[in-house]
Amino acid sequence: MHAGKYVAYYRVSTDRQGKSGLGLEAQEQTVRDRLNGGDWSLVGHVTEVETGTNKKVRPELDRALGLCRVMGAKLIVANVSRLTRDPDFMRRLADAGVEVEFCDLPKVEGAVGTFMLRQMLAVAELEAGMISERTKKALAAAKARGVKLGGDRGNLPEVAEKGRALSLKTRQQRASQKAADLAPIIRELQASGITNASGIAKALNDKGIPTSRGGTWQAIQVLRVLARV
């Protein structure tokens, strides 16, 4: 049984297929069949019309991943068979911080699901492993020559300050990502006539979109997001 929120990502290869629905209806049916039963909801869906020149861009994939992060939803993709040959696509999924489910693969979640995505990036993972192996050999050789490895443990205040700075940078990056994910939704609300912070906060709550900490929106939080957009 499936539970929770999902965003569907559909992909067609040409403008003609996108307009005619060739292949699209089959993908939509595949998703419906996969989600048959359970307490789930499809909170959004996007369709990517790919050509030979825009495969590296994929704005709809970015929009779908942003919607997943905003809604706390999983991404569901009808068919992975051809996409596994595209390392750029798989890398973006693996790095997005979003759970992904493929209809033509067994359902896996959490760490196992992330592991499967990473395995689909076999070449990139192999390269990273080879770099790590070379680094370990270089460190072992340096140690054998008498080089002292590790940081300066006598300068803990400086190390702690660097840690705090890195933590702040990470939080700022996450806040910027959240604001970027919310920007299209806020623009739609503003275009519909909801322009003040209180109204936007209420609309976000009505849509079931949680804050970054999982709570409900207040006007002050909306103002902070608007300042980043």
Secondary structure as GFF3:
##gff-version 3
##sequence-region A 1 229
A	DSSP	beta_strand	2	12	.	.	.	ID=ss1
A	DSSP	alpha_helix	15	20	.	.	.	ID=ss2
A	DSSP	alpha_helix	24	34	.	.	.	ID=ss3
A	DSSP	beta_strand	38	49	.	.	.	ID=ss4
A	DSSP	alpha_helix	59	71	.	.	.	ID=ss5
A	DSSP	beta_strand	74	77	.	.	.	ID=ss6
A	DSSP	three_ten_helix	83	85	.	.	.	ID=ss7
A	DSSP	alpha_helix	87	94	.	.	.	ID=ss8
A	DSSP	beta_strand	100	102	.	.	.	ID=ss9
A	DSSP	alpha_helix	110	120	.	.	.	ID=ss10
A	DSSP	alpha_helix	122	144	.	.	.	ID=ss11
A	DSSP	alpha_helix	156	191	.	.	.	ID=ss12
A	DSSP	alpha_helix	197	206	.	.	.	ID=ss13
A	DSSP	alpha_helix	219	228	.	.	.	ID=ss14
###
